[in-house]
């Protein structure tokens, strides 16, 4: 569960329903329901987008929050887990546990920038306070 950037809604990830579901904070009623093409594990929000990992599919999805729909499905690598937006939502990061890589995806250009090998299983992401570095 994550609070939207504007604080007006909570977004809840449901594995059973295979959906990302909006709950309006002021009314405590459901809003948008984004149907996902697989069982999700993790997600993150930017101002207008969501990124969701789908481990069984070896992919992540980029979803548009206002329209409530999946925009892109991106093949990342085996067993993707943790996903986070970086650089004010311009990049999506995905930790692939199956081959210990970090996929960096350029959201605006719609393409993978790199699959970086890492020495440990990429499960926790830490950012510098200046927001100019990743780990």
CORRAWO-V912661 format. One record per residue. N is the residue number from 1. RES is the residue in one small letter. OMEGA is omega in radians with two decimals (none if undefined). Layout:
n=N res=RES omega=OMEGA
n=N res=RES omega=OMEGA
//
This chain:
n=1 res=x omega=3.11
n=2 res=x omega=3.07
n=3 res=x omega=3.10
n=4 res=x omega=-3.10
n=5 res=x omega=3.14
n=6 res=x omega=3.10
n=7 res=x omega=-3.08
n=8 res=x omega=-3.13
n=9 res=x omega=2.98
n=10 res=x omega=3.04
n=11 res=x omega=-3.07
n=12 res=x omega=3.12
n=13 res=x omega=-3.13
n=14 res=x omega=3.10
n=15 res=x omega=-3.10
n=16 res=x omega=-3.13
n=17 res=x omega=-3.06
n=18 res=x omega=-3.06
n=19 res=x omega=2.97
n=20 res=x omega=-2.96
n=21 res=x omega=3.12
n=22 res=x omega=3.03
n=23 res=x omega=-3.14
n=24 res=x omega=-3.03
n=25 res=x omega=-3.06
n=26 res=x omega=-3.11
n=27 res=x omega=-3.03
n=28 res=x omega=3.07
n=29 res=x omega=3.14
n=30 res=x omega=3.08
n=31 res=x omega=-3.12
n=32 res=x omega=3.07
n=33 res=x omega=-3.11
n=34 res=x omega=3.13
n=35 res=x omega=-3.09
n=36 res=x omega=-3.10
n=37 res=x omega=3.14
n=38 res=x omega=3.12
n=39 res=x omega=-3.08
n=40 res=x omega=3.05
n=41 res=x omega=-3.06
n=42 res=x omega=3.07
n=43 res=x omega=3.06
n=44 res=x omega=-3.13
n=45 res=x omega=2.87
n=46 res=x omega=-3.13
n=47 res=x omega=-3.05
n=48 res=x omega=-3.06
n=49 res=x omega=2.95
n=50 res=x omega=2.97
n=51 res=x omega=-3.06
n=52 res=x omega=3.08
n=53 res=x omega=3.09
n=54 res=x omega=-3.03
n=55 res=x omega=-3.09
n=56 res=x omega=-3.14
n=57 res=x omega=-3.10
n=58 res=x omega=-3.07
n=59 res=x omega=2.98
n=60 res=x omega=3.08
n=61 res=x omega=2.99
n=62 res=x omega=-3.11
n=63 res=x omega=3.10
n=64 res=x omega=-3.03
n=65 res=x omega=-3.08
n=66 res=x omega=3.11
n=67 res=x omega=3.10
n=68 res=x omega=-3.12
n=69 res=x omega=3.07
n=70 res=x omega=3.13
n=71 res=x omega=-3.06
n=72 res=x omega=2.96
n=73 res=x omega=-3.02
n=74 res=x omega=3.05
n=75 res=x omega=-3.06
n=76 res=x omega=-3.04
n=77 res=x omega=-3.07
n=78 res=x omega=3.02
n=79 res=x omega=3.08
n=80 res=x omega=-3.13
n=81 res=x omega=-3.09
n=82 res=x omega=3.03
n=83 res=x omega=3.10
n=84 res=x omega=2.96
n=85 res=x omega=3.12
n=86 res=x omega=3.10
n=87 res=x omega=3.09
n=88 res=x omega=3.09
n=89 res=x omega=-3.14
n=90 res=x omega=3.13
n=91 res=x omega=3.01
n=92 res=x omega=3.14
n=93 res=x omega=-3.13
n=94 res=x omega=3.09
n=95 res=x omega=-3.13
n=96 res=x omega=-3.07
n=97 res=x omega=-3.06
n=98 res=x omega=3.12
n=99 res=x omega=3.12
n=100 res=x omega=3.05
n=101 res=x omega=3.05
n=102 res=x omega=3.09
n=103 res=x omega=3.06
n=104 res=x omega=-3.06
n=105 res=x omega=3.09
n=106 res=x omega=-3.05
n=107 res=x omega=-3.09
n=108 res=x omega=-3.12
n=109 res=x omega=3.12
n=110 res=x omega=-3.13
n=111 res=x omega=3.08
n=112 res=x omega=3.11
n=113 res=x omega=-3.09
n=114 res=x omega=2.89
n=115 res=x omega=-3.07
n=116 res=x omega=3.05
n=117 res=x omega=3.10
n=118 res=x omega=-3.03
n=119 res=x omega=-3.12
n=120 res=x omega=3.09
n=121 res=x omega=-3.06
n=122 res=x omega=-3.12
n=123 res=x omega=-3.12
n=124 res=x omega=3.13
n=125 res=x omega=3.09
n=126 res=x omega=-3.14
n=127 res=x omega=3.02
n=128 res=x omega=3.13
n=129 res=x omega=-3.13
n=130 res=x omega=3.13
n=131 res=x omega=3.12
n=132 res=x omega=-3.14
n=133 res=x omega=-3.03
n=134 res=x omega=-3.03
n=135 res=x omega=none
//
